[in-house]
Amino acid sequence: MSRKCELTRKGPMVGNNVSHANNKTKRRFLPNLQDVTLESETLGRSFRLRISNHALRSVDHRGGLDAFLAKAKDEELSSDALAIKKDIAKAQAAA
């Protein structure tokens, strides 16, 4: 399973642990990923996504999954999230 957020593509970063004696050892900073279920008001269904805590806060701030995906760039989204975005756009165009 990939350690990337499906909405923001935030992934692991690398850096150093620095001791008091200034010894440096490599380490990884992993994103805070959560398995969440988000509901689309337009489609009337819910989707299970693995997203970062930062992305979850952004979804809440923008007013839900539909509003977040409407503003999101296509290259930032995973293939699953991009499919959800296209389904929402089709449903909004039909309504």
C-alpha positions in Angstrom: 0.0 0.0 0.0 1.4 3.4 -1.0 2.2 5.9 1.7 0.7 8.8 -0.3 -2.3 10.9 0.3 -5.0 10.2 -2.4 -6.1 13.8 -2.4 -2.9 15.9 -2.0 -0.2 13.4 -3.1 1.7 14.2 0.1 4.3 11.4 0.6 7.3 10.5 2.8 10.1 13.0 3.2 13.7 12.3 4.2 15.9 14.1 6.7 18.3 13.6 9.6 18.0 12.7 13.3 20.5 15.0 14.9 21.8 14.0 18.3 23.1 16.3 21.1 26.6 15.5 19.9 25.5 16.7 16.4 25.7 13.1 14.9 23.4 12.8 11.9 21.6 9.6 10.9 19.1 9.4 8.0 15.4 9.0 8.8 12.0 9.2 7.0 9.1 11.5 7.9 5.9 9.7 7.0 2.6 11.5 6.4 -0.2 11.1 8.9 -2.4 8.9 6.8 -5.9 8.0 7.9 -8.5 5.6 6.4 -11.7 7.7 6.2 -15.1 7.5 4.6 -16.2 10.7 2.9 -19.7 11.3 1.5 -20.5 13.1 -1.7 -23.7 15.1 -1.6 -24.0 15.2 -5.4 -23.7 11.5 -5.9 -25.4 10.4 -2.6 -22.7 7.8 -1.9 -19.7 7.5 0.4 -16.1 6.7 -0.6 -13.3 5.1 1.4 -10.1 7.0 0.9 -6.6 7.0 2.5 -5.8 10.7 3.1 -3.5 12.8 5.3 -4.8 14.6 8.3 -4.0 17.9 6.6 -6.2 16.9 3.6 -9.0 15.9 5.9 -8.9 19.4 7.5 -8.8 21.0 4.0 -11.9 19.0 2.9 -13.8 20.2 6.0 -12.6 23.8 5.4 -13.7 23.9 1.7 -17.2 22.5 2.6 -17.0 18.8 1.8 -15.6 16.3 -0.7 -17.5 17.8 -3.7 -16.1 21.3 -3.2 -12.6 20.1 -2.5 -12.5 18.0 -5.7 -13.9 20.8 -7.7 -11.0 23.1 -6.8 -8.3 20.4 -6.8 -5.9 20.1 -9.7 -6.1 16.8 -11.7 -2.4 16.0 -11.4 -2.5 16.1 -7.6 -5.3 13.5 -7.4 -4.9 9.7 -7.4 -6.7 7.7 -10.1 -9.5 6.8 -7.7 -10.0 10.4 -6.6 -9.9 11.6 -10.2 -12.6 9.1 -11.1 -14.8 10.4 -8.2 -14.2 14.0 -9.5 -15.3 13.1 -13.0 -18.4 11.3 -11.7 -19.3 14.4 -9.6 -18.8 16.7 -12.6 -21.1 14.5 -14.8 -23.8 14.4 -12.2 -23.7 18.2 -11.7 -23.8 18.8 -15.5 -26.8 16.4 -15.8 -28.7 18.2 -13.0 
